[in-house]
């Protein structure tokens, strides 16, 4: 039984602790750390006796912790991931791997020096059944060569005064990663357009439209609208040479009444991607290596910040990625004994 230490048990960390305790086989929560000691104590108790640590580095170094899940604030990710690599422990880090390209570079280089893959980045959509279905159809050649990819990502409301860049780095970054994963193609050019902002946006340039071009010549667009009000919705449509495939929002019920049909939308991302999170954790615990790598985390931050630069300049921006280190070009699967 693998013992997982969790750093940060806010919304995401506490959800991960619950899944590891109730829905993932082969693992238990061995320890938790949070800046709020009371919250850490509550999550530890719900995790059937996990220990509460008062220092995250002590948790990482503890011999009774086999692997670490990082769900703390973005600015702390680099420090804790590097500590996990130094300790030789597998780590699942919620996105972003680091909010800076320089931080991601240091992590990728540290893992490369270590010589084996230890880092997984929490881009959970790669495990969502609907996205996997799209990937299967594309790989099978059902719709032919991909030409266009349309994404819609809407949230009901954002905090007032949200920075314009946050729509890209916090939300649209998922579409940036899933575009690369679906098409198996790198993004080489970005443009960001903004219409007149919504009156609900409190000064934020919301919505935004990202235009992406891939190395093979496919185009993808991303509509990101974080004050859509009606609910949380993620959709996409893939257009190929001989057909299209559309991923709509899965819902358990459909109401037909008084001449109308209606369905409910999720309030946020957690119910929509609940199964994706469970599968992501199970894959990580099993050591299957199916999650996003440190290099994927680097590229996500690199492209997201390029989109921010395109937003600020109003122009088209080419993207020139460096070559990935050798450790990332191989399928390195962790030993299941961890």
Helices and strands as residue ranges (DSSP letters): E 2-7, H 11-22, E 27-33, H 37-46, E 51-52, H 56-61, E 67-70, G 74-76, H 77-87, E 90-93, H 101-114, E 119-121, G 124-127, H 129-139, E 146-154, H 166-166, I 167-172, H 173-183, E 187-193, G 199-201, E 208-214, E 219-225, E 233-240, E 243-247, E 255-257, E 260-262, H 269-272, H 274-286, H 294-313, E 317-318, H 326-329
